[in-house]
Amino acid sequence: MAHPRMFDEHDPYLARVRGLSLALPGANELISHGRPVFRTVKVFAMYGGSTRADPQTGVITRYQQSVLVHPDPSEQAYLLAQPRTYAPAYLAASGWVGIDLTHRDGAEAVDWIEVAELIDASWRVTAPPILTRGRR
């Protein structure tokens, strides 16, 4: 049985993530487990629906408006130390990092330049070499 769609097609955060992701060579979108995922041969970004369990309290936090990326392993610890990021349940062990798009440091909105760079870096880690050759 197929999963029901668990996202709002008119979500402005999804629109931005979709635009950034689909601008990359060879990228396409599909729905997996009711959520949008972006891939070439492998998935490089997932939108929404992720959770994080606090290891000390067991409290589960849901992140409906977030993007998951697969950064270079050398950057994972740095990214997870940032207040707007989290280790997504089940996927952090495989190198994925969640970015809460609704997190605010004071009154600051989403840094879309940084999100674009993280999506691009994730694409570079997962895309076949033929797609990444010649791209800086």
C-alpha positions as CSV (number, residue, x, y, z in Angstrom):
1,M,0.0,0.0,0.0
2,A,1.3,3.4,-1.0
3,H,2.0,6.0,1.7
4,P,-0.3,9.0,1.7
5,R,1.3,12.4,0.8
6,M,2.4,14.0,4.1
7,F,3.4,17.4,2.9
8,D,1.7,20.6,1.7
9,E,2.3,21.2,-2.0
10,H,2.0,24.9,-1.4
11,D,4.6,25.0,1.4
12,P,7.0,27.9,0.6
13,Y,9.9,26.1,2.2
14,L,9.3,23.1,0.0
15,A,9.2,25.4,-3.0
16,R,12.6,26.8,-2.2
17,V,14.2,23.4,-1.5
18,R,12.7,22.0,-4.7
19,G,14.0,24.9,-6.7
20,L,17.5,24.5,-5.3
21,S,17.6,20.8,-5.6
22,L,16.1,20.5,-9.1
23,A,18.6,23.1,-10.4
24,L,21.4,20.6,-10.0
25,P,22.5,18.4,-13.0
26,G,20.7,15.1,-13.2
27,A,18.4,15.8,-10.2
28,N,14.9,14.6,-10.1
29,E,12.1,14.5,-7.5
30,L,10.1,11.5,-6.3
31,I,7.8,10.8,-3.4
32,S,9.1,8.3,-0.9
33,H,7.2,7.3,2.2
34,G,4.9,10.2,1.6
35,R,7.7,12.9,1.4
36,P,9.6,14.6,-1.4
37,V,13.1,13.3,-2.0
38,F,15.6,14.6,-4.5
39,R,18.1,12.3,-6.2
40,T,20.4,11.6,-9.1
41,V,21.3,7.9,-8.7
42,K,21.3,8.3,-4.9
43,V,19.2,10.5,-2.7
44,F,20.9,13.8,-1.8
45,A,18.1,15.7,-0.1
46,M,14.8,14.9,1.7
47,Y,12.1,17.3,2.7
48,G,10.2,17.3,6.0
49,G,8.8,14.8,8.3
50,S,11.9,14.0,10.2
51,T,12.2,13.4,13.9
52,R,14.9,13.6,16.6
53,A,14.8,11.9,19.9
54,D,16.7,13.6,22.8
55,P,19.1,10.9,24.1
56,Q,18.8,12.2,27.7
57,T,15.1,12.8,28.0
58,G,13.6,10.7,25.2
59,V,11.5,13.6,24.1
60,I,10.7,13.4,20.4
61,T,10.8,16.5,18.3
62,R,9.2,16.6,14.8
63,Y,10.5,18.7,12.0
64,Q,7.8,19.1,9.4
65,Q,9.6,21.9,7.6
66,S,13.2,20.8,7.3
67,V,15.6,19.5,4.8
68,L,17.9,16.5,5.3
69,V,21.3,16.5,3.5
70,H,24.2,14.1,3.4
71,P,27.3,16.3,3.9
72,D,30.9,15.2,3.5
73,P,31.7,13.2,6.6
74,S,34.3,15.7,7.7
75,E,31.6,18.4,8.0
76,Q,28.9,16.4,9.9
77,A,30.1,17.1,13.5
78,Y,30.4,20.8,12.7
79,L,27.0,21.0,11.2
80,L,25.4,19.1,14.1
81,A,26.8,21.6,16.6
82,Q,24.8,24.4,15.0
83,P,21.5,25.4,16.8
84,R,19.4,25.0,13.6
85,T,20.5,21.5,12.8
86,Y,19.7,18.1,14.3
87,A,20.6,14.4,14.0
88,P,17.6,12.8,12.3
89,A,16.3,9.6,13.8
90,Y,17.5,6.5,12.0
91,L,19.4,8.5,9.4
92,A,22.1,10.3,11.4
93,A,24.1,7.1,11.7
94,S,24.4,7.0,7.9
95,G,25.7,10.6,7.8
96,W,22.5,12.6,7.3
97,V,22.0,16.0,9.0
98,G,18.7,17.8,9.4
99,I,18.3,21.5,9.0
100,D,15.2,23.0,10.7
101,L,14.0,25.7,8.3
102,T,11.7,27.2,11.0
103,H,14.5,27.7,13.6
104,R,15.2,31.3,14.4
105,D,18.4,32.7,15.9
106,G,16.8,35.9,17.3
107,A,14.8,37.3,14.3
108,E,17.0,35.8,11.6
109,A,15.2,34.0,8.8
110,V,16.5,31.0,6.9
111,D,20.0,31.6,5.3
112,W,19.0,30.2,1.9
113,I,22.6,30.7,0.6
114,E,23.8,28.3,3.2
115,V,21.0,25.9,2.5
116,A,21.8,26.0,-1.2
117,E,25.5,25.3,-0.4
118,L,24.5,22.3,1.8
119,I,22.2,20.9,-0.8
120,D,24.9,21.3,-3.4
121,A,27.5,19.7,-1.1
122,S,25.2,16.7,-0.5
123,W,24.6,16.4,-4.2
124,R,28.4,16.3,-4.8
125,V,28.8,13.5,-2.2
126,T,26.1,11.3,-3.7
127,A,26.0,12.2,-7.5
128,P,28.0,10.1,-10.0
129,P,31.3,11.6,-11.1
130,I,30.0,12.2,-14.6
131,L,27.6,14.8,-13.2
132,T,30.1,16.5,-10.9
133,R,33.0,16.8,-13.3
134,G,33.8,20.4,-14.2
135,R,31.5,21.9,-11.5
136,R,33.1,24.1,-8.9
